[in-house]
Amino acid sequence: MSKATPAERLNERNKMSESQDEPWTVLRLLDWTTDFFKRKGSESPRLDAEVLLSHARECERIELYTAFAEEPDGEQRVAFREMVRRRGEGMPVAQLVGYREFYSSRFRVNEATLIPRPETEHLVVEALDCAKQFSVDRPLQVIDVGTGSGAIAISVVQNFDSVEMTAVDVSEAALKIAEWNAQKHEVADRIQFVQSDLLSEVEKPERFDIICSNPPYVSEAEYRELSPTVRDFEPRGALVSGPEGTEVIARLLEQAPDRLHAGGRLIIELSPMIADACQAMALADPAFGDLRFIKDLDGHRRILSLQRTDHSR
Ligand SMILES: C[S@@+](CC[C@H](N)C(=O)[O-])C[C@H]1O[C@@H](n2cnc3c(N)ncnc32)[C@H](O)[C@@H]1O
């Protein structure tokens, strides 16, 4: 008899899972839930199932792999079933468990904050790379505009000692979460939190070495096409910029030169769809030079990085 292939073994395992009498082990719960989330259109059904089950069991996800044969107790099953139901209705996993991992740290999120995305880690890398290139004998002044959960500001502070960070958001509710995260990561004393429309309410410092921002950049038409998991659960104000998607970035490009030291950098996340338009806006301003794009893992232009080269402003 030939040895079963991995696919045959998987098939067999699935058939076994269908057995009525079989106990609801960790493995069986994961298989059933993965299949359910797949049918519901999740892009990462297995990962979703594992994150929710490890949350219900109050264990690390990796610990599930050595517990496949165990049967979660009644309380864990009830908690898991409720989260699976709500996930099936579209609620993001990060909101169900209350956090998302970003740049190797855990950030609390809720309905007031955008869930940090992996592509934003490219912005943090660019900010840290730029920070290392400054040769000043004082702490660098950095600002994160539209801080949301504080993911960018906190990650930069955690990974660069000599920095004084300002984190702003127009949303008071988001700022509260950002402050909570800063306290959790023990960096609250290095971050000034300001409620502000972009840079308008930020009085001090007058100028920064680095301005970074992941601003709203979705157009109204794109917003209507977003998956309900995003549109119905994440804050509209964190996503939508206006009819074109470029409006908030245009305002930031306008404000930034007067708030950057000569040689300072402006680093903005954007969507590849508006990369050309944003490049044209930036190049039209003689205050900016050394323009470069950083691509995301799909090869799309995702981060725009500019230098303030004009010494006259
Ligand atoms: C795309 S989210 C980014 C959140 C977070 N920085 C991240 O990368 O996960 C944009 C954030 O900008 C904030 N925001 C929107 N318009 C703003 C404005 N005019 N001034 C300041 N913050 C703004 C939103 O409240 C939201 O928290």
The ligand as an SDF file (V2000), in Angstrom:
LIG
                    3D

 27 29  0  0  0  0  0  0  0  0999 V2000
   -4.7130   55.8690    8.6200 C   0  0  0  0  0  0  0  0  0  0  0  0
   -4.9330   56.2360   10.3340 S   0  0  0  0  0  0  0  0  0  0  0  0
   -3.2790   55.9220   10.9210 C   0  0  0  0  0  0  0  0  0  0  0  0
   -3.2270   55.5090   12.3530 C   0  0  0  0  0  0  0  0  0  0  0  0
   -1.8490   55.0470   12.8150 C   0  0  0  0  0  0  0  0  0  0  0  0
   -0.8560   56.0920   12.6270 N   0  0  0  0  0  0  0  0  0  0  0  0
   -1.4260   53.7910   12.0780 C   0  0  0  0  0  0  0  0  0  0  0  0
   -0.5790   53.9020   11.1730 O   0  0  0  0  0  0  0  0  0  0  0  0
   -1.9210   52.7060   12.3800 O   0  0  0  0  0  0  0  0  0  0  0  0
   -5.0530   57.9900   10.2600 C   0  0  0  0  0  0  0  0  0  0  0  0
   -5.1760   58.6870   11.5990 C   0  0  0  0  0  0  0  0  0  0  0  0
   -5.1920   60.0950   11.3460 O   0  0  0  0  0  0  0  0  0  0  0  0
   -6.1690   60.7230   12.1360 C   0  0  0  0  0  0  0  0  0  0  0  0
   -6.5730   61.9370   11.4250 N   0  0  0  0  0  0  0  0  0  0  0  0
   -7.4360   62.0750   10.4060 C   0  0  0  0  0  0  0  0  0  0  0  0
   -7.5080   63.3520   10.0030 N   0  0  0  0  0  0  0  0  0  0  0  0
   -6.6410   64.0460   10.7800 C   0  0  0  0  0  0  0  0  0  0  0  0
   -6.2690   65.4140   10.8750 C   0  0  0  0  0  0  0  0  0  0  0  0
   -6.7890   66.3160   10.0430 N   0  0  0  0  0  0  0  0  0  0  0  0
   -5.3680   65.7810   11.7920 N   0  0  0  0  0  0  0  0  0  0  0  0
   -4.8330   64.8610   12.6460 C   0  0  0  0  0  0  0  0  0  0  0  0
   -5.1460   63.5610   12.6210 N   0  0  0  0  0  0  0  0  0  0  0  0
   -6.0310   63.1520   11.7060 C   0  0  0  0  0  0  0  0  0  0  0  0
   -7.2550   59.6900   12.3020 C   0  0  0  0  0  0  0  0  0  0  0  0
   -8.0260   59.9500   13.4570 O   0  0  0  0  0  0  0  0  0  0  0  0
   -6.4360   58.4010   12.3640 C   0  0  0  0  0  0  0  0  0  0  0  0
   -6.1200   58.0820   13.6980 O   0  0  0  0  0  0  0  0  0  0  0  0
  1  2  1  0
  2  3  1  0
  2 10  1  0
  3  4  1  0
  4  5  1  0
  5  6  1  0
  5  7  1  0
  7  8  2  0
  7  9  1  0
 10 11  1  0
 11 12  1  0
 11 26  1  0
 12 13  1  0
 13 14  1  0
 13 24  1  0
 14 15  1  0
 14 23  1  0
 15 16  2  0
 16 17  1  0
 17 18  1  0
 17 23  2  0
 18 19  1  0
 18 20  2  0
 20 21  1  0
 21 22  2  0
 22 23  1  0
 24 25  1  0
 24 26  1  0
 26 27  1  0
M  CHG  2   2   1   9  -1
M  END
$$$$
